[in-house]
């Protein structure tokens, strides 16, 4: 399949500039072209020569002129012809499977780390896909049927990542059955439901939260349990979180904010009011994404607002 057909599909929805097309490709989870300018403009030039698209230069008073492309009748015929053609079988190209094939050369610890890194990457992609779906960027909704089609495309992609996560966990279970139990015990959390509202209470961890990836793991945990509210206890955070020079607190809070997770951290007053961390605590408590509280009751009340 060529990028020309994907462009014709987009133009059948709405007329666009080359820049508009580039943004749609960048934000899409299934239109897999890089969408660089050379690819797009070369395809547009070819299709204009074939009378599949027409262009119009629009002059703007305070901005550079822009060239808008529109699909033609011939372009629609070409698109429909392709839509009716036999679809290709799905391709399975996973570099990790090639790596895994020869992983018997690794020690148990090294193999477990390789699986964990892959699991984290898949989880991150799942988070990004869910976020794109939530924002509904560049999604046509001209009819109920079209909305359903795009919803099912998103579900296909999401289920692929979920299946991959299940496969990784099952692989690890079979390879290191005893270690899997230890892995599961690393995260001590509870799902709390109060008057139809739900949040995750993250109580402790064998290894305290100390990286941006840990924040992403918590985002994934929230999405897995269909909630955007999270309570974190002091015991689950590493010492670096309270040292502003490490930038860990700011980086983790930014991740939670980016993915729409509302977080309340329960921190002892003697810690939250110490040194420069006090300034950050005062600032974050003015916002609606991340706040620090001394008691669980206060934190829960804010989370469930």
N, C-alpha and C positions, 0 to 999 in steps of 0.2 A: 504494500500500500504506500502511495506517495503522499508527501505533504500537501500536494495540490488538492487531493480529495478532501483532506481535513479542512483546508481553507475554504473550499466550496461549501462544505457543511456549515462552517461558521458564517459565511456570507449569505447563506440561505436563511439564516436567523436574523442577521442585521448587517448593514453596510459598515465597513470598518477601514481604518487606516492600517498601514503596515505595523505601526506601533501598537495599535489596539490588538492586532493578531498576535504580536509578540507577547503581550501581557497575558492573553488567554492561554497560549501554549505554556508559559511559565507557571501559571496558576493551576493548570489542569493536572489531574492525577492519571489520566489515561491517554491523553494526546502526547505521545512520548517523544516527539521531536524536540530538539534543543530550542527551536524557535529563534535562531540567530538571524540577524538582519539579512545576511547573504542568502540563506535558505528561503526566507519569506519573499524577498523582493525578486529573486530569480524566478520563483514559482509564479508570482503575480505577473511578471513580464511575459512568461511563457503562456500563461492562461489568457492574458490580454491579446496576445498574438493569435490565439486559437478562438478568440471571441467568447470565451467562457466567463470573463469578467469585463466590466467597463469601469473607467475611472473618471473622476471629476476633481479638479483642483479648486479648493475652497479658500478664498482669501479672508484673512482675519485682520482686524484693525490693530490690535496690540500684540499679536502673536504671529509667528511664521505661517505661511500658507501650508495647508495640508492636503494630501491626496487621498480621497475616499474611494474605495473599491466597492462595486456592487455586482452581484451575480446576474448573469444574463439568462435568457430563455435556454440558450444552448448549454450554459453552465448547469442549469437545473436538470436538463435532460441527461447530461453526463453524470451528475451526482446520483440521479435516480437509477441510471443504468448500473452504477457501481453498487448501490444499495440492494439491488435485486440479484447481484452476482453471488456466487457461492462463497461463503466466508472461509477464512483460513483457520486451520486448527491452532489452538493456543500454543505458544512457544514456552518451553521451560528452559530458561537460561539463568542458572543460579551459581555464581562463582563460588559461593560457600560450599555447595555440594562437591565441587572439585577439590576444594581444600579438605573437606571432611573425609573424602575418599582415602586420603593418605595420612590421616591423623593418628593412625595406630603408632606412628613414629614418636608421638608425643607422650609425655607422662600423664597420669590421671589428672594432676593439677593443671597442666598446660591445656589439656583437652577440655576440661571443665571451664577454664577461662575463655577459650575460643568459643565455646557454646554460649557463654554468658554475654560475650561481646556481640555475637550475632543476635541473641535475644534482645539485647538493649537496642540495637539498630532497628530491628523489626518493630519493636514497641514504639520507637520514636516515629517511624514511618506511619504507624497506625494512629498515633496522636495527631500527626500532621494531616492525615486524611480526614479524621473526624473533625478537625478544626476547619478544614476547607469546606466540608459538608455543612458545618454549622453556619459558616459565613455565607454559604451559597454564592460564591463568586462566579461570575460569568455563567450563569445557569439560565437557559431559556425556560419560561413557564407560560408558553402561549396556549396550552391546553392541559386539561387534567391528565390526559394520556402521556403527553410529553413530560410533564413533571414526574409522573410515575416511572417513565423510562430512565430519566436521569437519576432518580432515587435508587432504582435497581442497579444502575451502573456503580453508584457509590457503594451499595451493599455488596456487590461482587468484589470490589477492591478491598473493602473492610473485611469481608469473610476470608479473603486470601491471606491477609496478614494475621487474622485470628487463627486460622488453620496452621499457619507457619509457627506461631507461638505455641500452639498445642503440640505440634510435632517436635519442637525443640525440647519442651518439657518432658515429653514421652521418651525422647532419645536419651535425655539426661537421666531419667528415672531408670531406664533399662541398663544404662552404662554404670551408673553410680547410685544404686538404690539407697544405700545408707546415707550417702552425702546429700541426697535430695531432701531427706527429712530435715537435715541440718539447715539446708538452704531455706526451706519453708519457715523454719523457726526463727530466721533472722528478722522477720518483720512481724511485730506484735501489734495488731490493730483490731478494732471492733467497728462494726457497722451499726450506727445509732439511728433509730427512726422515732420521731416524735411528731405526732399529729400529722401524719402523711409527709413530713419533711425528713430528709435523710442527710447524714454527714458521716464521714469516716474519722474515727478517733485513732490517731497514730500514737501509740503509747511508748514504744521503745524499739530499738533495733540492736542486734548483736554488734553491728558496725554502725556507729552513729552517722547520720546524714552529713556528708562532707564534700559533695560535688554537685555540679549542675545536673549530671545524669541521675543522681539520687532524686532530685526534684522532678525530673521527667518520669522516673519510676512511680512517684506519687501521683503525678498527673494521670498516668496510665491506670493506676489503681482506682482513682476516682472515676475515670471513664468506664472502667470495667464494671463498676458497681452503680453506674448511672447516677452520679451525683457530682456537683461542682463545689461542694463544701468540705473542708478539711480542717481538723483540729490536730495540732502537733504539740506533744508534751516536751518539756525541757530536756528530759532524759534521752530523747531521740536525736538531739542535735549535737554536733561535734563542737569542740571548743573553738574551732576556727570560725564558726558561725558568728561568734560574739567579738571577733577581732576584725574590725573594719578594714584593716590593711590587707587582709586576705581577699576582700571583695566577695566572699562566699555568700553572705547574707543578701547583698544587693543582687547578685547573679541568680540566686534561687528565687528570690521574690519576683524578679523580672520574668522568670520562667512561668511561675504561677499566674502572674498577671497576663502574660501573652496568651495563655491557654484558658483563660477565664475561670480559674480556680480561686475561690474565696477561702482564705486561710487565716485561722486564728491560732496563735502560738501561746502556750501557757508558760510564762517565764517568771521565776521568782523576782520580787521587786529589787532585791540587792544586786541582781544581775542586769535587769533591764534599765536600771537607773545608774549604771556605772559608766564613768568616762564618756568617750565619744559615742558609745552604743546608745546612750540615753538620747542623744540628739536624733539619731536615726529612728529610735522608737517613737519619739514625739512626732516626727514627721510622718512615719507610716501610719500612725494611729489617726491621722487626719483623713486618710483615704478610705476607699471601700473595697480594697483587694486583700490587704494584709494588715492585721492588727495584733498587738501583744496584750495579753491579759494576765492578771495574777491568779485568778480563780477559773475553774472549769465552768462554773455557772455563768459568769460574765461572758466568757468566750462562746459558750453555747447559745446564749441569748442573742449575741450579735450575728453568729453564723446563721441562725434560723430566721432572722428578720426577713 
